Amino acid sequence: MATNIENIENIEIKLFLQAVKLRYGYDYQDYTHASLKRRLRLLKNNNQVEFISDLIHKVLHEEGFLKEIIDHFSVTVTEMFRDPDFFRDLRTYVLPALKSYPRLNIWIAGCATGEEVFSLAILLHEEGLLQRATIYATDINKKNLDIAKSGIFALERVPDYTRNYQAMGGRASFSDYYHSRYSRAKLAEFILEHIVFNEHNLAADSVFGEMQLILCRNVMIYFNETLQDRSIALFSQSLVRSGFLCLGTKESLRAFKQKEQFTTISKVNKIYHKLLPTIG
């Protein structure tokens, strides 16, 4: 049973989220409660206030505070070629089917600072698909998008990225895809020029074009059932017939009504193929 203090905190969280939505139109009410509570407690501590409700005044009267909220509510845990098995399955089961399209539109939702976007672009290059592809990389966090747009990452991450690249079956040297200076590395321009970065909010924004492939990996684990269902519906509507959807390893279509529209390509790596509609 929740204590009185917990009940009050839950009320504070509800009022805070309502204030953010009414003031700025950002809706976080369908994020999981445990995740919200953890992030709001950190936000409270960083702002050196006693109660979460003390933050509501800042929401209403300090416009710059929205950026801080978005930064705290965006989870950035990423690296290039994270989960090498996933990229191997993409190469084996998905990319051959995409070669039949004259043009490719690909959406990576919740792209964070871009490492997964860069990984996919390199994979497309190695399969001869990058020249006909546009990768739309979206995130709610403008700060993350700005980092991603730069194509710059810490040189100290290169050994990990190289190991991942080799583990997924990279066909060149990872060093072919970046150049370094001092402590920073920058992705090659021929990779970056096929990527378009945009702000997009899965909780509020609409369909994002017609896509042959959509990746949204390890994002929906922070959403409650309502927002997960909205996201899956959005992805289904955005995919062309016979398109592909990729989710995170802890996510699946199992609980959603849209599952009947897909067949499973990789059960382990959560790759799904949108079925062609039946005739008659």
Secondary structure, 3 states (H helix, E strand, C coil): CCCHHHHHHHHHHHHHHHHHHHHHCCCCCCECHHHHHHHHHHHHHHCCCCCHHHHHHHHHHCCCHHHHHHHHHCCCCCCCCCCHHHHHHHHHHHHHHHCCCCCEEEEEECCCCCHHHHHHHHHHHHCCCHHHEEEEEEECCHHHHHHHHHCEEEHHHHHHHHHHHHHCCCCCCHHHHEEEECCEEEECHHHHCCEEEEECCCCCCCCCCCEEEEEECCCHHHECHHHHHHHHHHHHHHEEEEEEEEECCCCCCCCCHHHHHEEEEECCCCEEEECCCCCC
